[in-house]
Amino acid sequence: MFILDTIKRFFRFLLKPDQGSYRRLDAKFKVATFFSLLLLLVVFAAIWVTCYVLITKEDLTKTSIVLNFLNVWVVLLTLALFTPFIEELIFRLPLIYNRNYLLRYVVFLVDSYGSKGMSDGFEQNVQRLWKRYFWVFLYTMCLLFAFIHIFNYPNYQQLFLWSPILTSIQLLLGLIVSYLRIRFGFLWGWFFHGIYNLLVITALFTYVGMHAPKPYVEDVKFIYLHSRFAHKNVDFQINQRHFKIYKVDNPEYSLSIINGKELDGLSGYGVTPSRIFFDRSSAEYILQIISYDEIKVRDPDSLSLTVELKLKKPQTNTDNGRNILERELFKALAIK
């Protein structure tokens, strides 16, 4: 079976990396190899997602607060085309000696300006060492590629011990793309990286669309996620819970916070520069969304709040609205 044979060839390469090229093989063989390795990565990714959720205990639907305000085409172009290209230039292009321009520049400097004893046969020695220790360079580049992705997680400091598991999917991706880059050329590795990212993005948007509440969305060009509680775990106590409605109306904004009642026309939640609303949500949930932080609110009575904030002046991003709602919510509930 071709898929199993491809996986065997790939693992033989991992056991003994070399720079042998298969570029003269027909396109059918290359395409079949490409999709066989993509299937291997997708299967591993499914297992990885399960481990990720168990380790981080993250609700993936929270990603909707970002995804719902991002332009789909910008995301696709950035993560499926531009970012893979930059990463491939850094981590995979130098895997072939003739394309390792930094190393060859050093060799050129030594040959041109080094002492006669140093420059004689220097390039031949470098090439011999490159061939002997190529596996070290390959695995170093793949490990570095995987390691930098630990910073994708907002709370990576707490997850550092789990980094070998959390970055294992990037490690496998790096190894596969390195194999394709060496065997078939740079473009094959770049395309593989881009298609994998495209599959991830599509799966994430699909999951959020199926599971997250649908927000009210306006044309938002920019979101600056910031909070005065950023990167902190803050614990609060609700002291006021026996109110029916809290209202504010001034030249800057109008706000209503209703305890246990639905407002007409609201469904789910929405965060836009000019309007923020939540339909029957807990105070803790609202604060987690608008602050984008781990804010804990002790609320034994489990208040169900319906909130609507409208800003009367044009806004360029959601910062002002989120800060206003955060402040007013603290007042309404006498949170301390």
C-alpha positions in Angstrom: 0.0 0.0 0.0 1.5 3.3 -1.1 0.5 5.2 2.1 2.3 2.7 4.3 5.3 2.6 2.0 5.5 6.4 2.1 5.4 6.5 5.9 8.1 3.8 6.0 10.3 5.9 3.7 9.7 8.9 5.9 10.7 7.1 9.1 13.8 5.6 7.5 14.7 9.2 6.6 14.2 10.2 10.3 16.5 7.4 11.4 19.2 8.4 9.0 18.7 11.9 7.5 20.4 12.5 4.2 20.2 15.1 1.4 19.2 12.7 -1.3 16.9 14.4 -3.8 13.9 12.7 -5.7 13.1 15.8 -7.8 13.3 13.8 -11.1 10.5 11.5 -10.1 7.2 11.9 -11.8 4.6 14.3 -10.4 2.1 11.5 -9.6 4.6 10.0 -7.1 5.2 13.4 -5.5 1.5 14.2 -5.1 0.8 10.8 -3.7 3.6 11.2 -1.2 2.4 14.7 -0.3 -1.1 13.6 0.6 0.0 10.4 2.3 2.1 12.5 4.7 -0.7 15.0 5.1 -3.0 12.1 6.2 -0.4 11.1 8.7 -0.2 14.6 10.1 -4.0 15.0 10.2 -4.4 11.7 12.2 -1.8 12.8 14.6 -3.4 16.3 14.9 -6.7 14.7 15.9 -4.9 12.9 18.8 -3.0 16.1 19.7 -6.2 18.2 20.0 -7.6 15.7 22.5 -4.4 16.0 24.6 -4.4 19.8 24.2 -8.0 20.1 25.6 -7.2 17.8 28.5 -4.0 19.6 29.4 -5.2 23.2 29.0 -8.9 22.6 29.8 -9.6 25.3 27.2 -13.0 25.8 25.8 -12.3 26.2 22.1 -15.5 28.2 21.5 -13.9 31.1 23.3 -11.8 31.6 20.2 -14.9 33.0 18.6 -14.4 36.4 20.4 -11.4 36.8 18.0 -12.5 34.9 14.9 -15.8 36.6 14.6 -14.0 40.0 14.1 -11.3 38.9 11.8 -11.5 39.1 8.0 -11.5 35.5 6.8 -9.4 36.3 3.7 -6.8 38.1 5.7 -6.5 35.1 8.0 -6.2 32.7 5.1 -3.6 34.8 3.3 -1.6 35.4 6.5 -1.6 31.9 8.1 -1.9 29.7 4.9 0.5 31.6 2.6 2.6 34.4 4.1 3.5 32.9 7.5 4.4 29.4 6.1 6.6 31.1 3.5 8.6 33.1 6.1 9.0 30.0 8.4 10.1 27.9 5.5 12.7 30.5 4.5 14.1 30.5 8.0 13.9 26.8 9.0 13.9 24.8 5.8 15.7 26.6 3.0 19.1 26.3 4.8 18.7 22.5 4.9 20.4 22.2 1.5 24.1 23.3 1.7 24.0 25.3 -1.5 21.0 27.3 -0.1 22.5 27.8 3.3 23.6 31.3 2.4 24.7 32.3 5.9 27.0 29.4 6.2 28.4 29.9 2.7 28.9 33.6 3.4 31.0 32.6 6.5 33.0 30.2 4.3 33.5 33.0 1.7 34.8 35.4 4.4 37.3 32.8 5.7 38.5 31.9 2.2 38.8 35.5 1.2 40.2 37.1 4.3 41.4 34.4 6.6 45.0 33.4 7.0 46.5 31.0 4.4 46.6 28.1 6.9 43.0 28.6 7.8 41.6 29.1 4.3 43.3 26.2 2.6 40.8 23.5 2.2 38.3 25.2 4.6 35.3 24.8 2.4 36.0 21.1 1.8 36.3 20.6 5.6 33.0 22.5 6.1 31.2 20.4 3.5 32.6 17.2 5.1 31.4 18.2 8.5 28.0 19.3 7.1 27.5 15.8 5.6 28.6 14.1 8.8 26.5 16.2 11.2 23.6 17.1 8.9 21.3 15.1 11.1 22.2 17.4 14.1 21.4 20.5 12.1 18.1 19.0 10.8 16.8 18.1 14.2 18.0 21.3 15.7 16.0 23.3 13.2 12.9 21.2 13.7 13.1 21.5 17.5 13.5 25.3 17.3 10.6 25.5 14.9 8.5 23.5 17.3 9.7 25.4 20.4 8.8 28.8 19.2 5.1 27.7 18.9 4.8 27.4 22.7 4.5 31.2 22.7 1.2 30.8 20.8 -0.4 30.0 24.2 -1.4 33.0 26.3 -0.5 31.2 29.5 2.6 29.5 28.2 4.5 30.1 31.4 2.2 27.7 33.3 2.3 25.2 30.4 6.1 25.0 29.9 6.4 21.5 31.4 3.9 20.4 28.9 5.7 22.0 26.0 7.0 18.6 24.5 3.4 17.5 24.1 1.9 20.8 23.1 4.5 21.4 20.4 4.7 17.8 19.2 2.3 18.6 16.3 4.7 21.4 15.1 7.6 19.0 15.5 6.0 16.4 13.3 5.0 19.1 10.8 8.6 20.4 10.8 10.0 16.9 10.2 7.6 16.2 7.3 8.1 19.5 5.7 11.9 19.1 6.0 11.6 15.7 4.3 9.6 17.1 1.4 11.9 20.1 1.1 15.0 17.9 0.8 13.4 15.2 -1.4 11.2 17.3 -3.7 12.3 21.0 -3.3 11.4 24.1 -1.3 8.0 24.7 -3.0 6.7 21.3 -1.9 7.5 22.0 1.7 5.9 25.4 1.5 2.7 24.1 -0.1 2.4 21.3 2.5 2.9 23.8 5.4 0.3 26.2 3.8 -2.3 23.5 3.2 -2.0 22.1 6.7 -2.5 25.6 8.1 -5.5 26.0 5.8 -7.0 22.8 7.2 -6.5 23.9 10.8 -8.0 27.3 10.1 -11.0 25.8 8.3 -11.6 23.3 11.1 -11.4 26.0 13.7 -13.8 28.3 12.0 -16.2 25.4 11.4 -16.0 24.3 15.0 -16.7 27.8 16.3 -19.5 28.3 13.8 -21.2 25.1 15.0 -20.7 25.5 18.8 -20.3 29.2 19.7 -23.3 31.6 20.1 -23.7 33.8 17.1 -22.7 37.4 17.9 -23.9 40.6 16.4 -21.1 41.5 14.0 -20.2 44.8 12.4 -17.4 45.7 9.9 -14.5 45.7 12.3 -11.0 46.5 11.0 -9.0 46.3 14.2 -9.3 44.8 17.6 -6.8 45.7 20.4 -7.3 43.1 23.1 -6.2 44.8 26.3 -7.4 45.0 29.9 -6.2 46.5 33.1 -6.3 42.9 34.4 -4.2 41.5 31.6 -2.2 38.4 32.4 -3.5 38.2 35.9 -5.9 35.8 37.7 -8.2 38.1 39.7 -10.8 36.9 42.1 -13.9 39.0 42.9 -17.0 38.7 45.1 -20.5 39.9 44.0 -22.2 41.8 46.8 -25.2 43.2 45.0 -27.6 40.7 43.5 -31.1 41.9 44.4 -31.6 44.5 41.6 -33.9 44.2 38.6 -32.3 46.7 36.2 -29.3 49.0 36.2 -29.4 51.8 33.6 -27.0 54.6 32.5 -27.7 57.1 29.8 -25.3 59.9 29.1 -23.9 61.8 26.0 -21.2 59.1 25.6 -23.2 55.8 26.0 -26.4 54.1 27.1 -26.3 50.9 29.1 -28.8 48.5 30.6 -28.1 45.6 32.8 -31.1 43.5 33.5 -31.2 40.7 36.1 -32.8 37.5 34.8 -34.7 38.9 31.8 -34.3 38.7 28.1 -34.2 41.8 25.9 -36.1 41.6 22.6 -33.9 40.9 19.6 -30.9 39.7 21.5 -29.3 36.3 21.0 -25.9 35.0 22.2 -23.4 37.9 22.6 -21.7 40.5 20.5 -18.7 42.7 20.9 -18.3 45.5 18.4 -16.9 49.1 18.6 -20.3 50.6 18.8 -22.3 48.0 20.6 -21.8 45.2 23.2 -24.5 42.8 24.3 -24.9 39.6 26.3 -28.0 37.6 26.5 -28.6 35.8 29.9 -25.0 35.4 30.8 -23.1 35.1 34.1 -21.0 38.0 35.3 -17.9 35.8 35.2 -18.6 34.9 31.6 -19.1 38.5 30.6 -15.9 39.7 32.3 -13.9 36.8 30.8 -15.1 37.8 27.3 -14.7 41.6 27.5 -11.4 41.4 29.5 -10.0 38.4 27.7 -8.4 37.3 31.0 -8.9 34.7 33.7 -11.2 36.7 36.0 -13.0 34.6 38.6 -16.2 35.9 40.2 -17.7 34.2 43.2 -21.4 34.1 42.4 -23.3 31.4 44.4 -26.7 32.6 43.2 -25.6 32.3 39.5 -27.1 35.6 38.3 -28.3 35.6 34.7 -27.7 39.0 33.2 -28.8 40.5 30.0 -26.6 43.4 29.0 -26.7 46.0 26.2 -24.2 48.8 25.8 -24.5 51.3 23.0 -21.8 53.9 22.4 -23.0 57.2 20.8 -19.7 58.3 19.3 -17.8 56.6 16.5 -15.2 54.1 17.7 -12.2 52.7 16.0 -11.9 49.5 18.1 -13.6 47.7 21.0 -11.3 49.0 23.8 -13.5 51.9 25.0 -16.7 49.9 25.1 -15.1 47.0 26.9 -13.6 49.2 29.5 -16.9 51.0 30.1 -18.9 47.8 30.5 -16.3 46.4 32.8 -16.4 49.5 35.0 -20.2 49.7 35.0 -20.7 46.0 35.7 -18.5 46.4 38.8 -20.7 49.2 40.0 -24.0 47.4 39.2 -23.0 44.3 41.1 -21.0 46.1 43.8 -18.1 43.8 43.0 -15.1 44.1 45.3 
